[in-house]
Amino acid sequence: MAIITGTDQTFGDNIKEGLVLVDFWAPWCGPCKMIAPVLEELSGEIEGKATIVKVDVDNNQETAGKFGIMSIPTLVLFKDGEPVDKVVGFQPKEALAKLIEKHA
């Protein structure tokens, strides 16, 4: 499944149903660049269980502010529109898969 690009305008629709792992990131962030291929690989493995949405904090400050994103990458797991878990910093694929399984 393809990773979705979220914006301030689409974010509510992006997270309203099911499990959604949101990656708050920025193009200039080194650890964000490191986690990108991990998320690409994970997206293929969690198909049907969860969706991945990437939100560029520079271009979508309203959404980042709403969820108190202070450092990036921050990954927030939403279930039916509500945040249920959060991790900050680079995470290995296994840790992210466990995070999703915990709430599936």
Biopython code that builds the backbone (N, CA, C, O; Angstrom):
import numpy as np
from Bio.PDB.StructureBuilder import StructureBuilder

atoms = [
    (1, "MET", "N", (0.843, -1.184, 0.000)),
    (1, "MET", "CA", (0.000, 0.000, 0.000)),
    (1, "MET", "C", (0.889, 1.249, 0.000)),
    (1, "MET", "O", (1.902, 1.302, 0.697)),
    (2, "ALA", "N", (0.509, 2.215, -0.763)),
    (2, "ALA", "CA", (1.291, 3.442, -0.867)),
    (2, "ALA", "C", (1.160, 4.277, 0.403)),
    (2, "ALA", "O", (0.134, 4.253, 1.083)),
    (3, "ILE", "N", (2.213, 5.006, 0.698)),
    (3, "ILE", "CA", (2.184, 5.933, 1.826)),
    (3, "ILE", "C", (1.458, 7.192, 1.380)),
    (3, "ILE", "O", (1.690, 7.699, 0.282)),
    (4, "ILE", "N", (0.587, 7.685, 2.230)),
    (4, "ILE", "CA", (-0.231, 8.856, 1.908)),
    (4, "ILE", "C", (0.468, 10.117, 2.416)),
    (4, "ILE", "O", (1.050, 10.115, 3.501)),
    (5, "THR", "N", (0.407, 11.187, 1.635)),
    (5, "THR", "CA", (0.930, 12.474, 2.078)),
    (5, "THR", "C", (-0.221, 13.257, 2.710)),
    (5, "THR", "O", (-1.205, 13.581, 2.045)),
    (6, "GLY", "N", (-0.083, 13.551, 3.989)),
    (6, "GLY", "CA", (-1.119, 14.282, 4.702)),
    (6, "GLY", "C", (-0.826, 15.771, 4.734)),
    (6, "GLY", "O", (0.334, 16.183, 4.739)),
    (7, "THR", "N", (-1.882, 16.576, 4.754)),
    (7, "THR", "CA", (-1.746, 18.032, 4.857)),
    (7, "THR", "C", (-2.699, 18.536, 5.932)),
    (7, "THR", "O", (-3.543, 17.786, 6.423)),
    (8, "ASP", "N", (-2.564, 19.800, 6.294)),
    (8, "ASP", "CA", (-3.497, 20.399, 7.254)),
    (8, "ASP", "C", (-4.938, 20.205, 6.776)),
    (8, "ASP", "O", (-5.838, 19.973, 7.584)),
    (9, "GLN", "N", (-5.152, 20.300, 5.471)),
    (9, "GLN", "CA", (-6.496, 20.213, 4.904)),
    (9, "GLN", "C", (-7.045, 18.780, 4.902)),
    (9, "GLN", "O", (-8.247, 18.584, 5.083)),
    (10, "THR", "N", (-6.190, 17.788, 4.703)),
    (10, "THR", "CA", (-6.667, 16.404, 4.561)),
    (10, "THR", "C", (-6.504, 15.562, 5.821)),
    (10, "THR", "O", (-7.006, 14.439, 5.878)),
    (11, "PHE", "N", (-5.816, 16.079, 6.821)),
    (11, "PHE", "CA", (-5.424, 15.259, 7.966)),
    (11, "PHE", "C", (-6.604, 14.577, 8.658)),
    (11, "PHE", "O", (-6.533, 13.387, 8.962)),
    (12, "GLY", "N", (-7.668, 15.301, 8.907)),
    (12, "GLY", "CA", (-8.842, 14.720, 9.576)),
    (12, "GLY", "C", (-9.374, 13.514, 8.833)),
    (12, "GLY", "O", (-9.712, 12.501, 9.447)),
    (13, "ASP", "N", (-9.451, 13.616, 7.502)),
    (13, "ASP", "CA", (-9.918, 12.496, 6.690)),
    (13, "ASP", "C", (-8.905, 11.353, 6.687)),
    (13, "ASP", "O", (-9.284, 10.183, 6.647)),
    (14, "ASN", "N", (-7.599, 11.701, 6.729)),
    (14, "ASN", "CA", (-6.550, 10.683, 6.690)),
    (14, "ASN", "C", (-6.592, 9.755, 7.903)),
    (14, "ASN", "O", (-6.271, 8.572, 7.789)),
    (15, "ILE", "N", (-6.985, 10.282, 9.061)),
    (15, "ILE", "CA", (-6.888, 9.491, 10.293)),
    (15, "ILE", "C", (-8.218, 8.982, 10.824)),
    (15, "ILE", "O", (-8.242, 8.305, 11.853)),
    (16, "LYS", "N", (-9.325, 9.285, 10.156)),
    (16, "LYS", "CA", (-10.629, 9.019, 10.778)),
    (16, "LYS", "C", (-11.016, 7.546, 10.901)),
    (16, "LYS", "O", (-11.833, 7.205, 11.757)),
    (17, "GLU", "N", (-10.455, 6.667, 10.077)),
    (17, "GLU", "CA", (-10.855, 5.258, 10.112)),
    (17, "GLU", "C", (-9.687, 4.318, 10.300)),
    (17, "GLU", "O", (-8.666, 4.435, 9.622)),
    (18, "GLY", "N", (-9.840, 3.379, 11.229)),
    (18, "GLY", "CA", (-8.849, 2.326, 11.409)),
    (18, "GLY", "C", (-7.570, 2.804, 12.057)),
    (18, "GLY", "O", (-7.524, 3.872, 12.669)),
    (19, "LEU", "N", (-6.522, 1.991, 11.913)),
    (19, "LEU", "CA", (-5.210, 2.320, 12.456)),
    (19, "LEU", "C", (-4.417, 3.098, 11.423)),
    (19, "LEU", "O", (-4.305, 2.688, 10.268)),
    (20, "VAL", "N", (-3.866, 4.235, 11.855)),
    (20, "VAL", "CA", (-3.073, 5.075, 10.958)),
    (20, "VAL", "C", (-1.811, 5.499, 11.694)),
    (20, "VAL", "O", (-1.880, 6.127, 12.751)),
    (21, "LEU", "N", (-0.659, 5.151, 11.132)),
    (21, "LEU", "CA", (0.622, 5.572, 11.683)),
    (21, "LEU", "C", (1.035, 6.841, 10.950)),
    (21, "LEU", "O", (1.255, 6.828, 9.739)),
    (22, "VAL", "N", (1.138, 7.941, 11.701)),
    (22, "VAL", "CA", (1.486, 9.226, 11.096)),
    (22, "VAL", "C", (2.937, 9.554, 11.413)),
    (22, "VAL", "O", (3.345, 9.573, 12.574)),
    (23, "ASP", "N", (3.705, 9.811, 10.366)),
    (23, "ASP", "CA", (5.104, 10.211, 10.482)),
    (23, "ASP", "C", (5.176, 11.723, 10.308)),
    (23, "ASP", "O", (4.990, 12.241, 9.207)),
    (24, "PHE", "N", (5.450, 12.429, 11.413)),
    (24, "PHE", "CA", (5.677, 13.877, 11.342)),
    (24, "PHE", "C", (7.164, 14.053, 11.059)),
    (24, "PHE", "O", (8.005, 13.617, 11.845)),
    (25, "TRP", "N", (7.490, 14.692, 9.935)),
    (25, "TRP", "CA", (8.867, 14.756, 9.441)),
    (25, "TRP", "C", (9.123, 16.090, 8.749)),
    (25, "TRP", "O", (8.225, 16.923, 8.628)),
    (26, "ALA", "N", (10.362, 16.279, 8.298)),
    (26, "ALA", "CA", (10.743, 17.431, 7.459)),
    (26, "ALA", "C", (11.878, 16.993, 6.541)),
    (26, "ALA", "O", (12.672, 16.122, 6.897)),
    (27, "PRO", "N", (11.953, 17.604, 5.351)),
    (27, "PRO", "CA", (12.967, 17.198, 4.371)),
    (27, "PRO", "C", (14.414, 17.384, 4.844)),
    (27, "PRO", "O", (15.302, 16.665, 4.385)),
    (28, "TRP", "N", (14.666, 18.335, 5.751)),
    (28, "TRP", "CA", (16.020, 18.634, 6.210)),
    (28, "TRP", "C", (16.463, 17.758, 7.387)),
    (28, "TRP", "O", (17.597, 17.878, 7.851)),
    (29, "CYS", "N", (15.587, 16.886, 7.868)),
    (29, "CYS", "CA", (15.833, 16.092, 9.080)),
    (29, "CYS", "C", (16.537, 14.783, 8.730)),
    (29, "CYS", "O", (15.980, 13.954, 8.011)),
    (30, "GLY", "N", (17.758, 14.591, 9.232)),
    (30, "GLY", "CA", (18.528, 13.382, 8.962)),
    (30, "GLY", "C", (17.839, 12.095, 9.393)),
    (30, "GLY", "O", (17.687, 11.187, 8.575)),
    (31, "PRO", "N", (17.411, 11.984, 10.670)),
    (31, "PRO", "CA", (16.728, 10.763, 11.104)),
    (31, "PRO", "C", (15.428, 10.507, 10.325)),
    (31, "PRO", "O", (15.016, 9.359, 10.161)),
    (32, "CYS", "N", (14.784, 11.585, 9.847)),
    (32, "CYS", "CA", (13.563, 11.421, 9.041)),
    (32, "CYS", "C", (13.901, 10.720, 7.724)),
    (32, "CYS", "O", (13.147, 9.874, 7.244)),
    (33, "LYS", "N", (15.048, 11.089, 7.151)),
    (33, "LYS", "CA", (15.490, 10.452, 5.906)),
    (33, "LYS", "C", (15.833, 8.987, 6.148)),
    (33, "LYS", "O", (15.620, 8.140, 5.280)),
    (34, "MET", "N", (16.371, 8.692, 7.344)),
    (34, "MET", "CA", (16.727, 7.311, 7.677)),
    (34, "MET", "C", (15.485, 6.442, 7.849)),
    (34, "MET", "O", (15.501, 5.266, 7.486)),
    (35, "ILE", "N", (14.415, 7.003, 8.396)),
    (35, "ILE", "CA", (13.229, 6.195, 8.677)),
    (35, "ILE", "C", (12.337, 6.025, 7.439)),
    (35, "ILE", "O", (11.500, 5.123, 7.404)),
    (36, "ALA", "N", (12.507, 6.873, 6.437)),
    (36, "ALA", "CA", (11.663, 6.804, 5.236)),
    (36, "ALA", "C", (11.669, 5.420, 4.582)),
    (36, "ALA", "O", (10.595, 4.883, 4.311)),
    (37, "PRO", "N", (12.850, 4.815, 4.313)),
    (37, "PRO", "CA", (12.819, 3.478, 3.695)),
    (37, "PRO", "C", (12.230, 2.406, 4.619)),
    (37, "PRO", "O", (11.654, 1.426, 4.148)),
    (38, "VAL", "N", (12.377, 2.597, 5.931)),
    (38, "VAL", "CA", (11.787, 1.668, 6.897)),
    (38, "VAL", "C", (10.265, 1.703, 6.768)),
    (38, "VAL", "O", (9.608, 0.663, 6.778)),
    (39, "LEU", "N", (9.715, 2.908, 6.646)),
    (39, "LEU", "CA", (8.264, 3.060, 6.507)),
    (39, "LEU", "C", (7.780, 2.500, 5.178)),
    (39, "LEU", "O", (6.702, 1.909, 5.108)),
    (40, "GLU", "N", (8.573, 2.683, 4.118)),
    (40, "GLU", "CA", (8.214, 2.124, 2.802)),
    (40, "GLU", "C", (8.082, 0.604, 2.908)),
    (40, "GLU", "O", (7.109, 0.017, 2.435)),
    (41, "GLU", "N", (9.076, -0.018, 3.535)),
    (41, "GLU", "CA", (9.077, -1.471, 3.678)),
    (41, "GLU", "C", (7.904, -1.918, 4.560)),
    (41, "GLU", "O", (7.209, -2.883, 4.243)),
    (42, "LEU", "N", (7.698, -1.207, 5.661)),
    (42, "LEU", "CA", (6.627, -1.541, 6.602)),
    (42, "LEU", "C", (5.255, -1.418, 5.947)),
    (42, "LEU", "O", (4.358, -2.213, 6.231)),
    (43, "SER", "N", (5.086, -0.432, 5.076)),
    (43, "SER", "CA", (3.773, -0.209, 4.451)),
    (43, "SER", "C", (3.314, -1.436, 3.666)),
    (43, "SER", "O", (2.119, -1.728, 3.612)),
    (44, "GLY", "N", (4.253, -2.149, 3.064)),
    (44, "GLY", "CA", (3.909, -3.362, 2.335)),
    (44, "GLY", "C", (3.523, -4.510, 3.256)),
    (44, "GLY", "O", (2.727, -5.373, 2.885)),
    (45, "GLU", "N", (4.087, -4.514, 4.451)),
    (45, "GLU", "CA", (3.860, -5.618, 5.389)),
    (45, "GLU", "C", (2.599, -5.433, 6.236)),
    (45, "GLU", "O", (2.056, -6.412, 6.748)),
    (46, "ILE", "N", (2.130, -4.203, 6.391)),
    (46, "ILE", "CA", (0.970, -3.961, 7.266)),
    (46, "ILE", "C", (-0.304, -3.711, 6.476)),
    (46, "ILE", "O", (-1.321, -3.298, 7.032)),
    (47, "GLU", "N", (-0.238, -3.963, 5.186)),
    (47, "GLU", "CA", (-1.414, -3.736, 4.342)),
    (47, "GLU", "C", (-2.628, -4.463, 4.914)),
    (47, "GLU", "O", (-2.556, -5.642, 5.261)),
    (48, "GLY", "N", (-3.728, -3.748, 5.005)),
    (48, "GLY", "CA", (-4.928, -4.326, 5.575)),
    (48, "GLY", "C", (-5.041, -4.134, 7.079)),
    (48, "GLY", "O", (-6.133, -4.235, 7.639)),
    (49, "LYS", "N", (-3.909, -3.855, 7.742)),
    (49, "LYS", "CA", (-3.916, -3.647, 9.196)),
    (49, "LYS", "C", (-3.887, -2.163, 9.539)),
    (49, "LYS", "O", (-4.578, -1.709, 10.451)),
    (50, "ALA", "N", (-3.076, -1.417, 8.795)),
    (50, "ALA", "CA", (-2.878, 0.006, 9.114)),
    (50, "ALA", "C", (-2.445, 0.756, 7.860)),
    (50, "ALA", "O", (-2.003, 0.168, 6.873)),
    (51, "THR", "N", (-2.589, 2.069, 7.937)),
    (51, "THR", "CA", (-2.178, 2.969, 6.862)),
    (51, "THR", "C", (-1.050, 3.839, 7.401)),
    (51, "THR", "O", (-0.991, 4.122, 8.597)),
    (52, "ILE", "N", (-0.153, 4.264, 6.507)),
    (52, "ILE", "CA", (0.906, 5.195, 6.911)),
    (52, "ILE", "C", (0.679, 6.526, 6.203)),
    (52, "ILE", "O", (0.459, 6.578, 4.993)),
    (53, "VAL", "N", (0.739, 7.598, 6.986)),
    (53, "VAL", "CA", (0.576, 8.956, 6.470)),
    (53, "VAL", "C", (1.805, 9.756, 6.881)),
    (53, "VAL", "O", (2.222, 9.711, 8.038)),
    (54, "LYS", "N", (2.381, 10.486, 5.936)),
    (54, "LYS", "CA", (3.526, 11.358, 6.234)),
    (54, "LYS", "C", (3.052, 12.814, 6.213)),
    (54, "LYS", "O", (2.369, 13.245, 5.284)),
    (55, "VAL", "N", (3.426, 13.561, 7.252)),
    (55, "VAL", "CA", (3.057, 14.969, 7.349)),
    (55, "VAL", "C", (4.335, 15.794, 7.490)),
    (55, "VAL", "O", (5.057, 15.672, 8.480)),
    (56, "ASP", "N", (4.609, 16.635, 6.490)),
    (56, "ASP", "CA", (5.756, 17.539, 6.516)),
    (56, "ASP", "C", (5.424, 18.680, 7.476)),
    (56, "ASP", "O", (4.535, 19.488, 7.208)),
    (57, "VAL", "N", (6.155, 18.740, 8.614)),
    (57, "VAL", "CA", (5.826, 19.731, 9.647)),
    (57, "VAL", "C", (6.076, 21.169, 9.205)),
    (57, "VAL", "O", (5.440, 22.091, 9.717)),
    (58, "ASP", "N", (6.993, 21.370, 8.263)),
    (58, "ASP", "CA", (7.260, 22.726, 7.776)),
    (58, "ASP", "C", (6.065, 23.282, 7.003)),
    (58, "ASP", "O", (5.740, 24.464, 7.111)),
    (59, "ASN", "N", (5.423, 22.426, 6.232)),
    (59, "ASN", "CA", (4.304, 22.865, 5.392)),
    (59, "ASN", "C", (2.945, 22.692, 6.051)),
    (59, "ASN", "O", (1.940, 23.169, 5.526)),
    (60, "ASN", "N", (2.899, 22.020, 7.188)),
    (60, "ASN", "CA", (1.624, 21.720, 7.857)),
    (60, "ASN", "C", (1.746, 21.986, 9.352)),
    (60, "ASN", "O", (1.545, 21.099, 10.181)),
    (61, "GLN", "N", (2.081, 23.235, 9.672)),
    (61, "GLN", "CA", (2.360, 23.607, 11.052)),
    (61, "GLN", "C", (1.127, 23.537, 11.947)),
    (61, "GLN", "O", (1.246, 23.305, 13.150)),
    (62, "GLU", "N", (-0.046, 23.734, 11.372)),
    (62, "GLU", "CA", (-1.276, 23.679, 12.154)),
    (62, "GLU", "C", (-1.466, 22.283, 12.754)),
    (62, "GLU", "O", (-1.745, 22.147, 13.945)),
    (63, "THR", "N", (-1.314, 21.253, 11.925)),
    (63, "THR", "CA", (-1.481, 19.876, 12.391)),
    (63, "THR", "C", (-0.373, 19.502, 13.369)),
    (63, "THR", "O", (-0.643, 18.897, 14.407)),
    (64, "ALA", "N", (0.863, 19.855, 13.053)),
    (64, "ALA", "CA", (1.984, 19.552, 13.949)),
    (64, "ALA", "C", (1.772, 20.219, 15.309)),
    (64, "ALA", "O", (2.021, 19.612, 16.350)),
    (65, "GLY", "N", (1.315, 21.456, 15.292)),
    (65, "GLY", "CA", (1.060, 22.181, 16.535)),
    (65, "GLY", "C", (-0.063, 21.567, 17.342)),
    (65, "GLY", "O", (0.016, 21.483, 18.568)),
    (66, "LYS", "N", (-1.094, 21.144, 16.664)),
    (66, "LYS", "CA", (-2.263, 20.544, 17.321)),
    (66, "LYS", "C", (-1.880, 19.310, 18.137)),
    (66, "LYS", "O", (-2.461, 19.048, 19.191)),
    (67, "PHE", "N", (-0.895, 18.554, 17.640)),
    (67, "PHE", "CA", (-0.487, 17.335, 18.317)),
    (67, "PHE", "C", (0.822, 17.505, 19.104)),
    (67, "PHE", "O", (1.424, 16.521, 19.535)),
    (68, "GLY", "N", (1.254, 18.759, 19.286)),
    (68, "GLY", "CA", (2.406, 19.063, 20.126)),
    (68, "GLY", "C", (3.707, 18.444, 19.658)),
    (68, "GLY", "O", (4.509, 17.983, 20.470)),
    (69, "ILE", "N", (3.919, 18.432, 18.342)),
    (69, "ILE", "CA", (5.144, 17.843, 17.798)),
    (69, "ILE", "C", (6.307, 18.812, 18.035)),
    (69, "ILE", "O", (6.354, 19.901, 17.463)),
    (70, "MET", "N", (7.236, 18.394, 18.885)),
    (70, "MET", "CA", (8.374, 19.239, 19.242)),
    (70, "MET", "C", (9.671, 18.791, 18.571)),
    (70, "MET", "O", (10.532, 19.616, 18.265)),
    (71, "SER", "N", (9.807, 17.494, 18.345)),
    (71, "SER", "CA", (11.003, 16.993, 17.672)),
    (71, "SER", "C", (10.570, 15.971, 16.631)),
    (71, "SER", "O", (9.516, 15.347, 16.746)),
    (72, "ILE", "N", (11.404, 15.817, 15.619)),
    (72, "ILE", "CA", (11.054, 14.919, 14.531)),
    (72, "ILE", "C", (12.208, 13.966, 14.260)),
    (72, "ILE", "O", (13.358, 14.318, 14.526)),
    (73, "PRO", "N", (11.943, 12.777, 13.743)),
    (73, "PRO", "CA", (10.613, 12.284, 13.443)),
    (73, "PRO", "C", (9.841, 11.915, 14.712)),
    (73, "PRO", "O", (10.398, 11.361, 15.659)),
    (74, "THR", "N", (8.564, 12.231, 14.705)),
    (74, "THR", "CA", (7.639, 11.744, 15.725)),
    (74, "THR", "C", (6.598, 10.925, 14.984)),
    (74, "THR", "O", (6.023, 11.383, 13.996)),
    (75, "LEU", "N", (6.360, 9.719, 15.462)),
    (75, "LEU", "CA", (5.357, 8.851, 14.854)),
    (75, "LEU", "C", (4.219, 8.675, 15.847)),
    (75, "LEU", "O", (4.424, 8.220, 16.972)),
    (76, "VAL", "N", (3.017, 9.042, 15.417)),
    (76, "VAL", "CA", (1.839, 8.939, 16.262)),
    (76, "VAL", "C", (0.899, 7.915, 15.626)),
    (76, "VAL", "O", (0.595, 7.983, 14.435)),
    (77, "LEU", "N", (0.452, 6.976, 16.438)),
    (77, "LEU", "CA", (-0.494, 5.969, 15.964)),
    (77, "LEU", "C", (-1.897, 6.405, 16.361)),
    (77, "LEU", "O", (-2.185, 6.626, 17.537)),
    (78, "PHE", "N", (-2.761, 6.524, 15.363)),
    (78, "PHE", "CA", (-4.153, 6.909, 15.583)),
    (78, "PHE", "C", (-5.042, 5.696, 15.374)),
    (78, "PHE", "O", (-4.781, 4.868, 14.501)),
    (79, "LYS", "N", (-6.091, 5.591, 16.175)),
    (79, "LYS", "CA", (-7.091, 4.539, 15.984)),
    (79, "LYS", "C", (-8.437, 5.239, 15.906)),
    (79, "LYS", "O", (-8.890, 5.852, 16.873)),
    (80, "ASP", "N", (-9.073, 5.139, 14.740)),
    (80, "ASP", "CA", (-10.364, 5.786, 14.495)),
    (80, "ASP", "C", (-10.347, 7.268, 14.893)),
    (80, "ASP", "O", (-11.277, 7.766, 15.527)),
    (81, "GLY", "N", (-9.276, 7.952, 14.507)),
    (81, "GLY", "CA", (-9.191, 9.397, 14.704)),
    (81, "GLY", "C", (-8.586, 9.858, 16.012)),
    (81, "GLY", "O", (-8.334, 11.051, 16.181)),
    (82, "GLU", "N", (-8.345, 8.942, 16.948)),
    (82, "GLU", "CA", (-7.789, 9.315, 18.249)),
    (82, "GLU", "C", (-6.355, 8.818, 18.388)),
    (82, "GLU", "O", (-6.062, 7.678, 18.029)),
    (83, "PRO", "N", (-5.442, 9.669, 18.911)),
    (83, "PRO", "CA", (-4.073, 9.201, 19.121)),
    (83, "PRO", "C", (-4.031, 8.159, 20.240)),
    (83, "PRO", "O", (-4.571, 8.388, 21.322)),
    (84, "VAL", "N", (-3.385, 7.010, 19.979)),
    (84, "VAL", "CA", (-3.317, 5.944, 20.975)),
    (84, "VAL", "C", (-1.886, 5.600, 21.389)),
    (84, "VAL", "O", (-1.678, 4.946, 22.411)),
    (85, "ASP", "N", (-0.897, 6.036, 20.602)),
    (85, "ASP", "CA", (0.497, 5.751, 20.933)),
    (85, "ASP", "C", (1.400, 6.725, 20.196)),
    (85, "ASP", "O", (1.001, 7.331, 19.202)),
    (86, "LYS", "N", (2.637, 6.868, 20.699)),
    (86, "LYS", "CA", (3.558, 7.835, 20.094)),
    (86, "LYS", "C", (4.991, 7.415, 20.383)),
    (86, "LYS", "O", (5.315, 7.002, 21.497)),
    (87, "VAL", "N", (5.849, 7.525, 19.368)),
    (87, "VAL", "CA", (7.286, 7.302, 19.549)),
    (87, "VAL", "C", (8.031, 8.451, 18.875)),
    (87, "VAL", "O", (7.591, 8.984, 17.856)),
    (88, "VAL", "N", (9.170, 8.821, 19.467)),
    (88, "VAL", "CA", (9.961, 9.926, 18.932)),
    (88, "VAL", "C", (11.332, 9.401, 18.540)),
    (88, "VAL", "O", (11.945, 8.622, 19.270)),
    (89, "GLY", "N", (11.806, 9.836, 17.379)),
    (89, "GLY", "CA", (13.125, 9.438, 16.912)),
    (89, "GLY", "C", (13.073, 8.226, 16.000)),
    (89, "GLY", "O", (12.022, 7.615, 15.807)),
    (90, "PHE", "N", (14.228, 7.892, 15.445)),
    (90, "PHE", "CA", (14.320, 6.754, 14.539)),
    (90, "PHE", "C", (13.920, 5.480, 15.264)),
    (90, "PHE", "O", (14.321, 5.256, 16.406)),
    (91, "GLN", "N", (13.129, 4.646, 14.601)),
    (91, "GLN", "CA", (12.700, 3.360, 15.147)),
    (91, "GLN", "C", (12.954, 2.275, 14.104)),
    (91, "GLN", "O", (12.716, 2.492, 12.916)),
    (92, "PRO", "N", (13.438, 1.104, 14.540)),
    (92, "PRO", "CA", (13.567, 0.003, 13.583)),
    (92, "PRO", "C", (12.184, -0.515, 13.176)),
    (92, "PRO", "O", (11.200, -0.333, 13.893)),
    (93, "LYS", "N", (12.134, -1.152, 12.028)),
    (93, "LYS", "CA", (10.863, -1.649, 11.489)),
    (93, "LYS", "C", (10.161, -2.566, 12.485)),
    (93, "LYS", "O", (8.940, -2.494, 12.630)),
    (94, "GLU", "N", (10.905, -3.418, 13.169)),
    (94, "GLU", "CA", (10.312, -4.373, 14.111)),
    (94, "GLU", "C", (9.563, -3.641, 15.223)),
    (94, "GLU", "O", (8.474, -4.055, 15.621)),
    (95, "ALA", "N", (10.150, -2.552, 15.722)),
    (95, "ALA", "CA", (9.516, -1.784, 16.808)),
    (95, "ALA", "C", (8.219, -1.144, 16.328)),
    (95, "ALA", "O", (7.232, -1.111, 17.063)),
    (96, "LEU", "N", (8.220, -0.642, 15.111)),
    (96, "LEU", "CA", (7.008, -0.028, 14.566)),
    (96, "LEU", "C", (5.932, -1.083, 14.302)),
    (96, "LEU", "O", (4.746, -0.832, 14.518)),
    (97, "ALA", "N", (6.347, -2.259, 13.837)),
    (97, "ALA", "CA", (5.389, -3.344, 13.597)),
    (97, "ALA", "C", (4.739, -3.775, 14.912)),
    (97, "ALA", "O", (3.537, -4.039, 14.954)),
    (98, "LYS", "N", (5.541, -3.846, 15.997)),
    (98, "LYS", "CA", (5.009, -4.220, 17.316)),
    (98, "LYS", "C", (4.030, -3.164, 17.819)),
    (98, "LYS", "O", (3.000, -3.488, 18.409)),
    (99, "LEU", "N", (4.361, -1.909, 17.581)),
    (99, "LEU", "CA", (3.487, -0.804, 17.998)),
    (99, "LEU", "C", (2.118, -0.951, 17.337)),
    (99, "LEU", "O", (1.087, -0.787, 17.990)),
    (100, "ILE", "N", (2.111, -1.258, 16.049)),
    (100, "ILE", "CA", (0.855, -1.425, 15.320)),
    (100, "ILE", "C", (0.102, -2.659, 15.811)),
    (100, "ILE", "O", (-1.109, -2.605, 16.028)),
    (101, "GLU", "N", (0.826, -3.780, 15.986)),
    (101, "GLU", "CA", (0.203, -5.022, 16.459)),
    (101, "GLU", "C", (-0.489, -4.818, 17.814)),
    (101, "GLU", "O", (-1.572, -5.350, 18.061)),
    (102, "LYS", "N", (0.156, -4.042, 18.677)),
    (102, "LYS", "CA", (-0.369, -3.794, 20.022)),
    (102, "LYS", "C", (-1.783, -3.204, 19.993)),
    (102, "LYS", "O", (-2.585, -3.441, 20.898)),
    (103, "HIS", "N", (-2.074, -2.435, 18.945)),
    (103, "HIS", "CA", (-3.372, -1.749, 18.862)),
    (103, "HIS", "C", (-4.293, -2.322, 17.793)),
    (103, "HIS", "O", (-5.402, -1.825, 17.599)),
    (104, "ALA", "N", (-3.841, -3.370, 17.094)),
    (104, "ALA", "CA", (-4.637, -3.940, 16.002)),
    (104, "ALA", "C", (-5.865, -4.680, 16.516)),
    (104, "ALA", "O", (-6.639, -5.217, 15.723)),
]
sb = StructureBuilder()
sb.init_structure("model")
sb.init_model(0)
sb.init_chain("A")
sb.init_seg("    ")
for serial, (resi, resn, name, xyz) in enumerate(atoms, 1):
    if name == "N":
        sb.init_residue(resn, " ", resi, " ")
    sb.init_atom(name, np.array(xyz, "f"), 0.0, 1.0, " ", f" {name:<3s}", serial, name[0])
structure = sb.get_structure()
